[in-house]
Amino acid sequence: MTAGAWPAVDERLVRRYRRLLLAYSGGYRRRHGTEMITTMLEMAEPGRSRPSAGEAWHLIASGVRQRFRLPSGRPFTVVTAALVTVVLAVFGAAAGSWLGEQTFAAVPSGAAAVELVSPAVADPRQDAIFTWRKSLPGRADALNFHLSPKAAWTVEEARDGLTAAGWTITEFTVHPRPASIICAPDDITGGESCTFSSRDAALTAHRDGLVLHGTANDFLANEAGDAWVGGVYGDLYAERSTAYLPLTVIGGLLGALAGWLLTAALAYRIRSLPPGAGSLAGAFAGVAVTVAAPAVWAVVVNAVMLGGHLTYTGPVYALHSAFRPGSHLTEVPSWLVPGCTLAAAAAAAIAVSVVFLSGGRDRPTVIENRFSAGPGIAEH
């Protein structure tokens, strides 16, 4: 059949083929899109208005496979893709960890924390109430607190008071010991120096996504009442939400996917750049991966700590906390991890800019249109 005798093609079929070709990368569509559409239109029987299910699945699967494919004969590209995938997987997991922390209950302010834990000590000494924010390496923030009673008080009152206030007690272990106060003159202060010994209890309680973890001591005082010990002290922090681990894992998987696809897409663009521009882009990409190493290692250390403390009672080990100054990396400057992260991001941005600003785009393949469906079939 001659081209002039070929029946008109339904424009809807052309549009649907083009939509399916979106599964392929832009560069691949520019090189082969017109040829592919022309071939499929040649094979389509007259009167068709949509691709078959088999054609659709084949185009989508082939397009996705092509996006993951790296240029052949370039071992350096394979190594780079693997490294970028690891780096972005780690950073993606850290981003997921940060999103996961947003689902935690908010750690209260000092005044709000005192209000929450005050039922443990019904009548605390106002001059013995202390709270301060606490940031531990690699972990989410916590609030440290201390409350002391004015008079006779026992650890059981802490348990009963918290229970009445809506806290769920998950640990209350009393360590009995004889109560004693030994005081001796203090030559420095001119007063007395006293040593106290009383029962204490390990205490853990939960309420509204918060955890109170600390110790309660029986109250002891000398006859004058000016030497005393007792009360509740410990940490108040958010418990790990059920969304935290899934978001962290999803972030890591999305980061790995983005790393491989980004490297594959840029590798094809670099191939069409002038030699100098391609080498410059590759050099900055190498710098980005190298400089990111301390940050990647810090996040991996936090991930190991998280995995080893999934049942740990204490502030949550959070992957993104590795980017704070004073992470788990010892004997390194506090600025190293955040500084390297910023430097790696800058180097990566320069590499991508070089690729896109140097005009690395594939030329479209021009094939004469042989169909009478009107304008729009051929790629321009």
C-alpha positions, 0 to 999 in steps of 0.5 A, a space after each residue: 500500500 502506498 503512502 498516499 493510499 494509507 487511511 487517515 489515522 485517528 488523532 486520539 490514537 496519536 495522542 495516547 501513544 505520545 502519553 505512553 511515551 512519557 514513560 521514556 526519558 526526554 532525551 530518548 523521546 527526542 531521539 526516537 519518539 517520532 520513529 516509534 510513533 510512526 512505526 506503531 501507526 504503521 502497525 495499527 489497523 485502520 479505525 483504531 483509537 487507542 493502544 491495546 493493553 499489551 502495547 500500553 504495558 510494553 511501552 510503560 515497562 520499556 520506558 521505565 527500564 530505559 530510564 534506569 539504563 546507564 550508557 554502555 561502555 562507561 564503568 566510571 558512570 556505573 561507579 558514580 551511579 552506585 555512589 550517588 545512589 548510596 549518598 541520596 539513600 542515606 540523605 533520603 532516610 534522614 529526611 524521612 526521619 525528620 518527617 517521622 519526628 514531626 509525628 511525635 508529641 511535642 516536648 513541652 516547655 519547662 512550665 508545661 512540663 512542671 504542670 504535667 509531672 507535678 502530680 507526682 509531688 503534690 506540694 513541691 518546694 518552689 525553690 527546688 523545681 528545675 527544668 532544662 532542655 537536653 540534647 543528646 548526641 544522635 537523639 531527639 530532644 528531651 527535657 530534664 526535670 527535678 521536683 522535691 517535696 516540702 515534707 514527708 513523702 514516699 515514692 509510692 505517692 509519686 506512682 499514685 499521683 501520676 496514675 490519678 493524673 492520667 499517666 500509665 505506669 509501665 515501670 515502678 521498681 522499688 530499691 529498698 535500703 535503710 533510711 539514714 542521714 549522717 551529718 558532720 560539721 563543714 569547715 568551709 561553710 561553717 554549717 553541716 554536710 549531710 549524707 542521705 540514704 533512702 529508698 528509690 524507685 525506677 519510674 517510667 510512665 506514658 501519657 499522650 505520646 510523652 514518656 516520663 523516665 526517671 527516679 523517685 526518692 523517699 523524702 528525708 530531712 534533719 530535725 531542723 528541716 534544712 537538710 533534705 533529699 527526695 522527690 522525682 527527677 529524670 527526663 520527659 521526652 516524646 515516644 517513637 511514633 508508629 509512622 517513624 520507621 516506615 517514613 525513614 525506610 520510605 525516605 531511604 528508598 526514594 532517595 536511592 531511586 532518585 540517585 540512580 535515575 538522576 545519575 542515569 539522566 545526567 550521564 546521557 546529557 554529559 555524553 553530548 557535552 563538549 569534552 571540557 564541560 563534561 569533565 568539569 561536571 564529572 569533577 564536581 560530581 566527584 567532589 560532591 560524593 567525596 565531601 558527603 562521606 562524613 555526613 553519610 557515615 554519621 547518619 549510618 552510625 545513627 541508623 546502627 544506634 537506632 537499630 540496636 535500641 528499638 526497645 530502648 527506654 530513652 529519647 529516640 535515636 533519630 537519623 537526622 540528628 546526625 546533622 546537628 553539631 556534636 553527632 556520634 562522630 567523636 574527635 571531629 570538629 562539631 561543624 564537620 558534618 553540617 559543613 560537609 553537607 552544605 559543601 556537598 550540596 553546593 558541589 552537586 548543584 554546580 555539577 548539575 548547572 554545568 550540565 544544563 547550562 552547557 547545552 547538552 541536549 540530544 537532537 530529535 530524529 526527523 522522519 517524514 510523516 506518511 500519514 494523513 491525520 493532519 498536523 501534530 503527528 510528527 515530532 518537532 
